[in-house]
């Protein structure tokens, strides 16, 4: 069962998401929060698998709440999905830097919301949808990249190749087909890369790939 926490200051939004998710046998909405501070508190109390986090909330915004959840060693198994609107796109890259595993637009279709929760719960990131690829590419391109650190030098040639494909939004199965490897082997490579680079999930790996100059934003143009 995937445990979900809803964090949004609009009661109707929370009710709508609860209604959609509660109809699924494998999803359980374990709590709700009306502001960012409450979201952090509820996350620590309930230890959900996924937090659907509005970015604009009173007391503490979703960006800072995401950062606190990602930094809490007690919540290493909790993933955050930021809920955004087009007029808040400037927050997207910062949200991923803060530790969010991806984002959704608030008017997303119910099926996409359900899929997103399942994808993030299993440790993947919301990188595949074209809108996500485009926005990450755009805002990553605005960030001044530091020189690659010693961690990048620890990667093997194959690991760098896999990292590039992860950052392009490919799934493990797609990477396996591209490199003529088994999905299990690709999964092992991804796990080793994340361990070497000390990142918590694929979304963080994508951010690091941009910052280190491993790939360039233009690669992800839809």
C-alpha angles and dihedrals in degrees: 000000000000111000115213132193118200117211116184132123092222113086093203092053092052091047091051094050091045091052092051097045097041091062090067118088094217098047126079124183101214099178151347134227128197097199140022096259091053090047091058091046093048091047090055091047100043102029094213122192092227134022118200099207127193110216097216112058136137125259093014125018123229093254095059092039089054091049092052093048093048091049095050110100089206090062102052089125094052119097125197126214114193118220111215144163128222093258089059098051092119087073095057100085091042089052092055090046088051090059105269115147094219143309143252132203111245095240093055118144116263093244091053091050092052092047091049093054091051094046094051093043091059091054101262125120134237094251103117103073110094094236091056093048092049096049096045089050092049097049096038086057090061094055120093106237119225120219112277111271128229090268090069090054089058091066120099120231090257092050091052089050091052091046091054091053093046088052090052088060099255119152122231090260092051092048090049091053092047094050097033093241133128117264088240091057091049090049089053091050092050092049092050092047092052090048093050093047094040096232124147101219147349094281091059089046090056092050091050091047090058095044093049091049092241088134134010128232093246090069091073100051107137 
